[in-house]
Amino acid sequence: MLSEKHIVAATRFGLGVTPGMMDDMRDDPRGWVVAQVEGAVTAQEYDVPMLDERLSVIFPKAGAGDAKTISRRREAFINSAREARIGRALSTPSPYVERLTRFWFGHFTVSTSKLIMLVLVDWYEAEAIRPYILGRFRDMLAATTRHPAMIWYLDNVASVGPNSPVGRRGKQGLNENYARELLELHTLGVSGGYTLQDIREVAKVLSGWRVTTRPGEGAMRVAFDASYHEPGDKTIMGNVIRESGPGELDELLDYLASSPATAHHIAYRFAKHFVADVPPTALVDLLQRRFLESDGDLRELARSLVEYGNWSEPAQKVLPPEDWGIAFARLVSMQAMGVSARIRSAVTQMGQSSYSAPSPKGWPDELNAWLTPETIIARTSWARHLMEDEDIPPDPRDILDLYGETIGEAERMIIAGAPSRVDGLSLIAAMPRFNLR
């Protein structure tokens, strides 16, 4: 039987309760979570398809098929990536590490809203996010800034310094999309004190950073091209960045990563994602202080979050559809092989598709975004659909025993009295104790 602290460890910091979790946590659920970021439990490594294979999906050779065939091939490619992501979450021995990966991917969102992004999003997660989630924020910031997916997604490929050699020959000018999101979403936050002129100056620094591709050589990279770069010094929030070509970006990232405004923005988003839509001020202050004291050490940030408080607060964060599908499959011990496609289909129909956030802000995770009477009905229906395909569904009473006294007596009686196992499991999938973490 799991205690409230066991369930907090499994849900707030993980991907849901599993039947064997008590054996893993024993009497130290907090230590179980911390061990994952200390290295006692390691994150899974995985391969992604080679670049040439990816590019051939987007840019097929002549005679590769008609438009419908090509479209189906592209959809199959991204669905395979989505299912692989769900599969990793179902089988990971390090659910907190996987949650951290998902948080940081959401923080530095890229999305399939552009055609080429269909074959770049999971590659970006593997290269620019996953290796850095327990490193330093400055390193992840640099990795995302210089990744082809980010340069494509936020239109820096279309940004040309007006006074650059290329800019003086044509009508192209600065594209400020990436500069705006770099300040508002990735670092300083919307209240970070910058102005529209600062955004324009950041766009000047970013000009010249472009994507180069060499099909046949397995290469796609971001490189600095001086012919597109705006010359001259740039002044950002009173700080002068002297003209130095590619060196300007590193100077900018050093400044942004060390700013107290960035520390506050990261601390607030971190606490908001894991604890409450309006997180405790004391927790935000703690995380901000640890971020600054450790020079943006994300392992320290992850550890500090777990060590905060007595874990007695009621669950306040809602499970978005993908996390709900993963948590339900883990709870009823569905295997990653084969079920990932079914979960992918379910969560897509519930309004959330992996790697396809509607904007650079990522997917919302506020309570009112995903927990409504309509969404509860949809979750009940999909739980039933998933369970009807199982030869022998788990006994809901065993799951009730697993949750122990954390489920109220009235709710327990309704679930235990359901006319079938499938009905009982569907009710579990809809209960607040399962949908909140």
C-alpha positions as MATLAB code, in Angstrom:
seq = 'MLSEKHIVAATRFGLGVTPGMMDDMRDDPRGWVVAQVEGAVTAQEYDVPMLDERLSVIFPKAGAGDAKTISRRREAFINSAREARIGRALSTPSPYVERLTRFWFGHFTVSTSKLIMLVLVDWYEAEAIRPYILGRFRDMLAATTRHPAMIWYLDNVASVGPNSPVGRRGKQGLNENYARELLELHTLGVSGGYTLQDIREVAKVLSGWRVTTRPGEGAMRVAFDASYHEPGDKTIMGNVIRESGPGELDELLDYLASSPATAHHIAYRFAKHFVADVPPTALVDLLQRRFLESDGDLRELARSLVEYGNWSEPAQKVLPPEDWGIAFARLVSMQAMGVSARIRSAVTQMGQSSYSAPSPKGWPDELNAWLTPETIIARTSWARHLMEDEDIPPDPRDILDLYGETIGEAERMIIAGAPSRVDGLSLIAAMPRFNLR';
ca = [
       0.000    0.000    0.000;
       1.351    3.404   -1.006;
       1.349    6.372    1.352;
       0.638    9.954    0.309;
       4.384   10.603    0.052;
       4.865    7.608   -2.231;
       2.147    8.912   -4.532;
       3.628   12.426   -4.558;
       6.980   10.939   -5.562;
       5.350    8.880   -8.299;
       3.111   11.589   -9.732;
       4.494   15.050   -8.986;
       8.017   13.973   -9.867;
       7.324   10.997  -12.089;
       5.020    9.555  -14.695;
       2.470    7.906  -12.470;
       1.956    5.059  -10.019;
       3.005    1.548  -11.011;
       2.184   -1.724   -9.220;
       5.827   -2.460   -8.355;
       6.647    1.010   -7.135;
       6.599    0.167   -3.434;
       9.491   -2.241   -3.926;
      11.475    0.511   -5.652;
      10.799    3.254   -3.118;
      10.508    1.270    0.105;
      10.451    3.737    3.009;
      12.247    6.555    1.216;
      10.176    7.983   -1.645;
      12.040   11.292   -1.553;
      15.358    9.500   -1.773;
      14.046    7.456   -4.711;
      13.415   10.653   -6.654;
      16.696   12.324   -5.689;
      18.662    9.193   -6.639;
      17.532    9.602  -10.237;
      19.202   12.994  -10.596;
      22.220   11.936   -8.544;
      22.994    9.215  -11.060;
      21.992    6.111   -9.100;
      19.302    5.609  -11.719;
      20.381    6.629  -15.213;
      18.394    7.950  -18.143;
      17.930    5.769  -21.172;
      19.861    6.538  -24.299;
      18.262    6.077  -27.675;
      18.987    6.425  -31.347;
      17.268    8.640  -33.873;
      17.228    8.072  -37.628;
      20.096    9.502  -39.658;
      19.742   12.915  -41.226;
      19.713   11.762  -44.836;
      16.808    9.443  -44.060;
      14.983   12.358  -42.470;
      15.552   14.763  -45.326;
      14.392   12.214  -47.867;
      10.998   12.210  -46.165;
      10.608   15.955  -46.636;
      12.455   16.261  -49.931;
      11.750   12.981  -51.732;
      13.514   12.157  -54.956;
      11.644   12.371  -58.231;
       9.388    9.369  -58.721;
       9.158    8.627  -55.003;
       5.353    8.642  -55.179;
       2.354   10.876  -55.654;
       1.382   13.656  -53.255;
      -0.800   11.398  -51.083;
       1.941    8.787  -50.771;
       4.487   11.407  -49.775;
       2.072   12.931  -47.253;
       1.367    9.523  -45.692;
       5.109    8.845  -45.462;
       5.663   12.135  -43.659;
       2.805   11.457  -41.248;
       4.132    7.956  -40.581;
       7.568    9.368  -39.793;
       6.372   11.863  -37.206;
       3.939    9.352  -35.694;
       6.815    6.927  -35.274;
       8.753    9.616  -33.405;
       5.739   10.363  -31.214;
       5.266    6.707  -30.382;
       8.952    6.290  -29.575;
       8.671    9.177  -27.121;
       5.647    7.575  -25.438;
       7.396    4.212  -25.400;
      10.422    5.656  -23.599;
       8.139    7.145  -20.963;
       6.353    3.822  -20.451;
       9.547    1.849  -19.916;
      11.936    4.320  -18.313;
      13.493    3.389  -14.953;
      13.988    7.137  -14.332;
      10.575    8.831  -14.523;
      11.790   12.046  -12.882;
      14.526   12.385  -15.477;
      11.951   11.824  -18.213;
       9.711   14.488  -16.666;
      12.639   16.891  -16.623;
      13.271   16.185  -20.304;
       9.661   16.991  -21.093;
       9.750   20.174  -19.035;
      12.862   21.491  -20.746;
      11.604   20.531  -24.186;
       8.464   22.529  -23.389;
      10.540   25.456  -22.169;
      12.565   25.505  -25.397;
       9.653   24.446  -27.585;
       9.913   23.651  -31.258;
       6.912   22.291  -33.118;
       5.799   20.573  -36.303;
       3.968   23.693  -37.484;
       6.502   23.941  -40.313;
       6.943   21.079  -42.792;
      10.652   20.538  -42.214;
      10.044   20.348  -38.468;
       8.339   16.973  -38.926;
      11.773   15.395  -39.189;
      13.681   17.679  -36.801;
      11.711   17.774  -33.542;
      12.774   14.453  -31.999;
      16.321   14.929  -33.286;
      16.330   18.318  -31.523;
      15.095   16.740  -28.279;
      17.825   14.095  -28.485;
      20.641   16.528  -29.262;
      19.760   19.862  -27.676;
      17.649   18.930  -24.639;
      18.226   15.441  -23.287;
      22.042   15.650  -22.830;
      21.776   18.898  -20.845;
      18.871   18.451  -18.419;
      21.229   17.796  -15.486;
      23.974   20.118  -16.701;
      24.147   23.899  -16.784;
      21.414   26.110  -18.141;
      23.937   28.100  -20.170;
      24.965   24.941  -22.038;
      21.386   23.989  -22.873;
      20.668   27.548  -23.947;
      23.611   27.426  -26.348;
      22.644   23.976  -27.648;
      19.102   25.095  -28.461;
      20.254   28.392  -29.945;
      22.609   26.671  -32.357;
      20.381   23.788  -33.367;
      18.885   23.709  -36.880;
      15.413   22.990  -35.494;
      15.304   26.210  -33.472;
      16.752   28.323  -36.280;
      14.109   26.965  -38.672;
      11.214   27.072  -36.224;
      11.662   30.687  -35.143;
      12.522   31.968  -38.615;
      16.124   32.971  -38.068;
      16.844   31.515  -41.514;
      14.875   34.492  -42.838;
      16.703   37.126  -40.797;
      19.156   39.385  -42.640;
      21.007   42.358  -41.216;
      19.861   45.429  -43.169;
      23.423   46.698  -43.419;
      24.999   43.315  -44.096;
      26.397   42.566  -47.577;
      23.278   40.532  -48.420;
      20.919   43.046  -46.812;
      22.303   45.937  -48.842;
      21.541   44.049  -52.059;
      17.870   43.290  -51.430;
      14.738   43.974  -49.446;
      15.167   41.322  -46.763;
      15.553   42.581  -43.235;
      15.679   41.419  -39.649;
      13.214   38.801  -38.480;
      12.636   39.394  -34.770;
      10.714   36.196  -33.944;
      13.600   34.335  -32.366;
      14.923   37.407  -30.563;
      11.524   37.963  -28.952;
      11.099   34.356  -27.813;
      14.706   34.125  -26.625;
      14.031   36.964  -24.205;
      10.375   36.385  -23.331;
      10.217   32.593  -23.118;
      13.721   31.161  -22.861;
      15.508   33.579  -20.521;
      14.360   36.887  -18.966;
      10.598   36.366  -19.035;
       7.843   38.730  -20.071;
       8.640   41.026  -17.113;
      12.386   40.925  -17.707;
      12.771   44.641  -18.280;
      13.662   44.635  -21.976;
      12.184   46.907  -24.642;
      11.239   46.558  -28.300;
      14.573   48.132  -29.148;
      16.348   45.451  -27.093;
      14.518   42.778  -29.095;
      15.731   44.397  -32.300;
      19.303   44.529  -31.008;
      19.145   40.820  -30.093;
      17.864   40.094  -33.606;
      20.968   41.850  -34.948;
      23.176   39.577  -32.853;
      21.313   36.517  -34.138;
      21.518   37.595  -37.781;
      23.971   35.507  -39.756;
      23.303   32.281  -37.875;
      21.928   30.046  -40.596;
      21.214   26.407  -41.389;
      23.370   24.643  -43.941;
      22.464   21.267  -45.413;
      24.489   18.873  -47.480;
      22.242   15.942  -48.476;
      24.285   12.832  -49.152;
      26.830   13.734  -46.494;
      24.531   13.336  -43.499;
      25.071   16.954  -42.499;
      22.765   19.684  -41.295;
      24.267   22.273  -39.049;
      24.023   25.853  -37.904;
      26.898   28.055  -38.995;
      27.678   31.758  -38.876;
      27.631   33.560  -42.218;
      29.078   37.076  -41.979;
      27.440   38.122  -45.248;
      24.012   38.040  -43.500;
      25.132   39.505  -40.165;
      24.350   43.057  -39.109;
      27.659   44.861  -38.492;
      28.424   47.220  -35.616;
      28.070   47.208  -31.847;
      24.774   46.226  -30.228;
      23.359   47.649  -26.996;
      21.012   45.367  -25.051;
      19.491   46.595  -21.796;
      22.372   49.034  -21.398;
      25.050   46.412  -22.077;
      27.236   47.029  -25.114;
      28.218   43.994  -27.167;
      31.149   44.956  -29.328;
      31.170   43.849  -32.911;
      32.856   40.449  -33.065;
      30.842   38.404  -35.564;
      30.059   34.973  -34.112;
      31.473   35.974  -30.723;
      28.547   38.316  -30.161;
      26.168   35.419  -29.600;
      28.269   33.890  -26.839;
      28.511   37.256  -25.111;
      24.734   37.635  -25.344;
      24.075   34.150  -23.979;
      26.521   34.699  -21.092;
      24.614   37.838  -20.134;
      21.166   36.274  -20.411;
      22.050   33.048  -18.581;
      23.502   34.918  -15.598;
      20.715   37.488  -15.245;
      18.654   37.455  -12.014;
      15.587   37.947  -14.221;
      16.376   34.682  -16.002;
      16.874   32.937  -12.649;
      13.449   34.141  -11.499;
      11.757   33.186  -14.760;
      13.226   29.674  -14.710;
      12.437   29.212  -11.016;
       8.827   30.307  -11.483;
       8.203   28.107  -14.528;
       9.884   25.143  -12.840;
       7.764   25.474   -9.691;
       4.625   26.160  -11.719;
       5.096   23.043  -13.832;
       5.765   20.653  -10.961;
       3.845   22.061   -7.975;
       0.984   24.494   -8.645;
      -0.401   26.865  -11.248;
       0.362   29.625   -8.743;
       3.480   28.214   -7.064;
       4.509   29.010   -3.483;
       6.603   32.183   -3.311;
       9.009   30.513   -0.892;
       9.699   27.742   -3.409;
      10.257   30.183   -6.272;
      12.640   32.202   -4.090;
      14.535   29.045   -3.114;
      14.907   27.872   -6.695;
      15.956   31.314   -7.882;
      18.610   31.518   -5.169;
      19.946   28.031   -5.937;
      20.033   28.814   -9.660;
      22.152   31.918   -9.076;
      24.401   30.353   -6.429;
      25.147   27.312   -8.593;
      25.662   29.218  -11.865;
      22.559   27.659  -13.371;
      23.233   24.059  -12.311;
      20.077   22.219  -13.381;
      20.900   19.141  -11.310;
      20.899   21.388   -8.245;
      17.614   22.908   -9.358;
      16.023   19.463   -9.778;
      17.342   18.331   -6.390;
      16.141   21.492   -4.635;
      12.626   21.041   -5.989;
      12.403   17.541   -4.507;
      13.849   18.560   -1.141;
      11.402   21.452   -0.683;
       8.485   21.142    1.739;
       6.853   18.238    3.515;
       4.825   17.041    0.510;
       1.578   17.485    2.419;
      -0.026   19.886   -0.056;
      -2.935   18.446   -2.080;
      -2.258   17.637   -5.714;
      -2.871   20.767   -7.791;
      -1.446   20.086  -11.259;
      -3.484   18.390  -13.961;
      -2.195   15.615  -16.186;
      -2.228   16.829  -19.813;
      -3.540   14.179  -22.241;
      -0.190   12.617  -23.136;
       0.886   12.375  -19.496;
      -2.559   10.991  -18.657;
      -2.244    8.254  -21.290;
       1.237    7.331  -20.110;
       0.198    7.308  -16.446;
      -2.820    5.114  -17.142;
      -0.789    2.613  -19.161;
       1.853    2.447  -16.422;
      -0.819    1.993  -13.744;
      -2.417   -0.993  -15.489;
       0.957   -2.420  -16.597;
       0.412   -2.095  -20.321;
       3.625   -2.835  -22.185;
       5.365   -0.200  -24.304;
       5.430   -2.532  -27.294;
       2.204   -2.026  -29.219;
       0.412    0.313  -26.824;
       2.351    3.462  -27.789;
       0.445    3.817  -31.058;
      -2.879    3.486  -29.251;
      -1.930    6.110  -26.674;
      -0.664    8.413  -29.408;
      -3.996    8.121  -31.187;
      -5.962    8.683  -27.982;
      -4.140   11.777  -26.816;
      -4.199   13.295  -30.304;
      -7.988   13.025  -30.302;
      -8.033   14.574  -26.827;
      -6.285   17.641  -28.191;
      -2.583   17.106  -27.584;
      -0.189   15.669  -30.130;
       3.468   15.089  -29.237;
       5.903   17.575  -30.753;
       3.045   19.726  -32.124;
       2.548   22.499  -29.571;
       0.358   25.326  -30.918;
       2.924   28.067  -30.277;
       6.480   28.673  -29.001;
       4.969   28.820  -25.501;
       4.484   25.058  -25.652;
       1.421   23.212  -24.392;
      -0.531   24.751  -21.516;
      -0.510   22.788  -18.282;
      -2.921   24.868  -16.198;
      -5.809   23.087  -14.511;
      -8.531   24.777  -16.558;
      -6.836   23.922  -19.846;
      -7.316   20.175  -19.506;
      -9.693   19.379  -16.644;
     -13.293   20.021  -17.667;
     -16.402   17.820  -17.671;
     -15.815   17.184  -21.363;
     -12.219   16.073  -20.873;
     -13.166   13.753  -18.023;
     -15.759   12.074  -20.252;
     -13.160   11.720  -23.001;
     -10.656   10.169  -20.598;
     -13.223    7.705  -19.310;
     -14.087    6.724  -22.863;
     -10.471    6.276  -23.902;
      -9.610    4.249  -20.816;
     -12.460    1.919  -21.711;
     -11.270    1.751  -25.315;
      -7.722    0.887  -24.238;
      -8.855   -1.746  -21.750;
     -11.321   -3.454  -24.079;
      -8.383   -4.582  -26.204;
      -6.732   -6.312  -23.233;
      -7.339  -10.048  -22.825;
      -7.392   -9.899  -19.026;
      -7.733   -6.359  -17.654;
      -6.325   -5.786  -14.148;
      -8.697   -6.012  -11.225;
      -9.652   -2.445  -10.176;
      -9.707   -3.590   -6.556;
      -5.982   -4.327   -6.736;
      -5.353   -0.770   -7.895;
      -7.563    0.575   -5.110;
      -5.504   -1.438   -2.628;
      -2.353    0.064   -4.145;
      -3.633    3.615   -3.503;
      -4.708    2.664    0.004;
      -6.269    5.326    2.188;
      -5.445    8.095   -0.275;
      -8.752    7.301   -2.021;
     -11.945    8.201   -0.169;
     -14.355    5.513    0.955;
     -17.254    6.704   -1.219;
     -15.108    6.729   -4.337;
     -13.687    3.352   -3.440;
     -17.161    1.820   -3.105;
     -18.290    3.175   -6.491;
     -15.222    1.801   -8.292;
     -15.252   -1.542   -6.490;
     -18.945   -1.939   -7.299;
     -18.548   -1.334  -11.044;
     -20.254   -4.039  -13.159;
     -17.003   -5.057  -14.897;
     -13.257   -4.646  -14.645;
     -13.259   -2.362  -17.671;
     -15.923   -0.166  -16.068;
     -13.958    0.018  -12.839;
     -10.719    0.925  -14.609;
     -12.539    3.603  -16.614;
     -13.753    5.143  -13.363;
     -10.224    5.106  -11.965;
      -9.004    6.931  -15.068;
     -11.555    9.680  -14.363;
     -11.107   10.087  -10.618;
      -9.460   13.328   -9.377;
      -6.772   11.376   -7.492;
      -5.559    9.985  -10.791;
      -5.922   13.116  -12.929;
      -4.084   15.417  -10.525;
      -0.491   15.219   -9.442;
];
